[in-house]
Amino acid sequence: MLKQLNNYAYIDGNNLYRGVNNSGWKIDFFRFRKWLQDKYGIDRAYYFIGLIPKEKDLYQALQKAGFTLIFKEVVYGTDGKPKGNCDADLVLQATRDVYENSCEKLALITSDGDYASLVKFLQEKDKLKIILSPSIQEKCSILLKRTNAPITYLNDVKNKISLDHNEKAPAKD
């Protein structure tokens, strides 16, 4: 286990959900949070998510697993689907934490190319630890790949973080 490094994770909640779901498996948030701590020394894991009252059980489960939730008010499109884009909130929090020197290194959990400029900024400041892509390699944005930042695909470690308890338990790697 890594000594406490005061590293932070910034999770695009919708991107995590969609990426993992599209890959055909479900994440175990307790196992995921423990893996983040053990593998990357993550002290605080911000989870950016739209606020929908009927999802309160999900929010409670995420908090119980050890995530710090950052809510975005949602609006509903003409199709009735909720929209709660958290990108700007995630970028602002990460930038604030860099400038306030709140943490050593940052892990970014997303496959969204909209974060490429944040990745470049974090690289310039020597603050980026890793990108953890919820999508398979072919679906991760080329804009993130072009930053040459280290990327781990969660699909490659799903045996450590998935809800399928028939797979082996999380190991310290």
JOURGI-V170961 format. One record per backbone hydrogen bond with DSSP energy under -1.0 kcal/mol. CO is the residue of the C=O (numbers start at 1). NH is the residue of the N-H. E is the energy in kcal/mol with one decimal. If there is no record, write none. Layout:
# JOURGI-V170961
co = {CO CO}
nh = {NH NH}
e = {E E}
This chain:
# JOURGI-V170961
co = {6 7 7 8 9 10 11 11 12 13 14 15 16 17 18 20 21 26 28 29 30 31 32 33 34 35 36 36 37 41 44 45 46 47 48 49 52 53 55 56 57 58 59 60 61 62 63 68 70 72 75 77 81 83 86 87 88 89 90 91 92 93 94 95 96 97 98 105 106 106 107 108 109 111 112 113 115 116 117 118 119 120 121 122 123 127 130 131 132 133 136 136 141 142 144 145 150 152 153 154 157 158 161 163 164}
nh = {104 43 44 107 46 109 13 48 16 17 18 19 20 21 22 25 24 163 32 33 34 35 36 37 38 39 40 42 41 7 9 68 11 70 13 72 55 56 59 60 61 62 63 64 65 67 66 47 49 51 83 80 77 75 90 91 92 93 94 95 96 97 98 99 100 102 101 8 129 130 10 132 12 141 115 116 119 120 121 122 123 124 125 127 126 106 108 152 110 154 139 140 145 146 147 148 131 133 156 157 160 162 28 165 167}
e = {-2.0 -3.1 -1.3 -2.6 -2.9 -2.8 -1.2 -2.8 -2.7 -2.6 -2.7 -2.4 -2.2 -2.5 -2.6 -1.5 -1.6 -2.5 -2.9 -2.3 -2.2 -2.6 -2.6 -1.9 -3.0 -3.2 -1.8 -1.4 -1.3 -1.7 -2.5 -2.8 -2.5 -2.4 -2.1 -1.9 -2.8 -1.4 -2.0 -2.4 -2.2 -2.5 -2.3 -2.5 -1.8 -2.3 -1.2 -2.8 -2.3 -3.0 -3.2 -2.2 -2.5 -2.5 -2.5 -2.5 -2.5 -2.4 -2.5 -2.6 -2.7 -2.6 -2.0 -2.6 -2.5 -2.5 -1.1 -2.3 -3.6 -1.1 -2.5 -2.9 -2.3 -2.1 -1.7 -2.0 -2.5 -2.4 -2.1 -2.8 -2.4 -2.4 -1.7 -3.2 -1.4 -3.1 -2.4 -2.6 -1.0 -2.6 -1.7 -1.0 -1.8 -2.4 -1.2 -1.7 -2.3 -2.7 -2.1 -1.4 -2.2 -2.1 -3.3 -1.1 -1.5}
